Amino acid sequence: MIIPIILPQLGDTMDQATLTRWYKREGEAVRKGEPLFELLTDKANIDVEATTGGYLRAVLCVENETRAVGEIVAYLSTTADEPFVPGGRPADDPKAGESAAQPSARIERNADAAPQSKQLKPFVSPRARRLAEEQGIDLALVTSASKSGRIVEADVVKFLQNRSTLAASAPPPQTVAESSARAEPFAMPPSAQDRIIPVIGVRRVIFERMSSSAREVARVTLTTEADATALVELRQQINAAQAQKFSFTVFLALLTARALVKHPYINATLQSDGIHQHPFVNLGIAIDTERGLLVPVIRDAHLKGLGLLAADLKRLGDEAQSGRIQPDELKGATFTLTNLGQYEIDAFTPIVNQPESAILGIGRIAQKPAAHQGQLALRWMTALSLSFDHRLVDGAPAAGFLQQLKHLIETPALVLV
């Protein structure tokens, strides 16, 4: 029996992925549940396991090639010596060679090509079509890098890059004024070629979600300043007493989670049937990676202490940085925390991560002159910026949450000791 292996859909927004590695070679045995190949999706590198055992008979997708969801990338056979022809059908099948899985011939666009009306129309993924429309590109000019002839977003990006390279290398028309300018001893040299960052993968997800949030959310941002001196001192004491060291982000995550439990209108998401106020806190932590901004989720953060929160944050951070984080780890947040203190940022206006009702931005903890017990003293201060969707939350309840979080930061012993 010949079994087609298709590129699976691993997320609601996924319509293509890049196959980065085969774990088996043609002819090798494959066990059910064994990793067969690795995919690079919008969010992470994911191993795809074989759903059945057999022998890898034909590989239709080379490594580092992008394919559309549902496309056949290989064939398995249940026995090693089963008759097999390219295309995936048994040798005695009269329809062998006509299989839909057989890679279609790439359409050649040259002087000897058949008229356009007689050529097969290649498949174009939704993202590729959208990008082409945004950039005003005729898809008939785009060549697929896939053996199947399918055009995906990466093909359109490559077309844009090639067009930019050709434009940059073309000599500009010369004028008398330009000739004179080149003769001047202090004339400016021609500018270097632009570096093009393709809006694909994680960057495409960020592009779409931030644009959607800016269009749809009635965003309001409240900012306050908290005296974090007690928190700084308590952190120093805890870290000095044990081998495990806790970052400020871990402390702030714990305090935020405890405050959210008492303010369910902030710990809420907008869904199709209305506003859901959650009895649990799934805390999203924004993490900067080489591939872009990711927001892993610490589930049931309100039930965890410093040790468990730190362990979860380290594991999720390591997986996000390495690109191995699973899609499920990036879903289901009820509230997001983003900390830019390490970049010496005092305050900022974070974008609400839909469908959540709010997001908290935390600035650096720095010493500043402040009033303390009736006197001016150097205190460790930090700015808290709460952006919320005014469609879901009114201003006063949002301010009440921020006020309580400020109180917990200023008196952390009430929670941590």
Buried (B, 14 or more C-beta within 10 A) or exposed (E): EBBBBBBBBBBEBBBBBBBBEBBBEEEEEBEEEEBBBBBBBBBBBBBBBBEEBBBBBBBBBEEEBBBBBEBBBBBBBEEEEBEBBBBBBBEEBEEBEEBEBBBBEBBEEEEEEEEEEEBEEBBBBEBBBBBBEEEEBEBEEBBBBBBBBBBBBBBBBBBBEEBBEEEEEEEEEEEEEEEEEEEEEEEEEEEEEEEEEBBBBBBBBBEBBBEEBEEEBEBBBBBBBBBBBBBBEBBEEBEEEEEEEBBBBBBBBBBBBBBBBEBBBBBBBBEEEEBBBBEBBBBBBBBBBEBBBBBBBBBEBBEBEBEBBBBBBEBBBEBBBEBBBBBEBBBEBBBBBBBBBEEEBBBBEBBBBBBBBBBBBBBBBBEEEBEEEEEEEEBBBBBBBBBBBEEBBEEEBBBBBBBBBBBBBBBBEEBBE
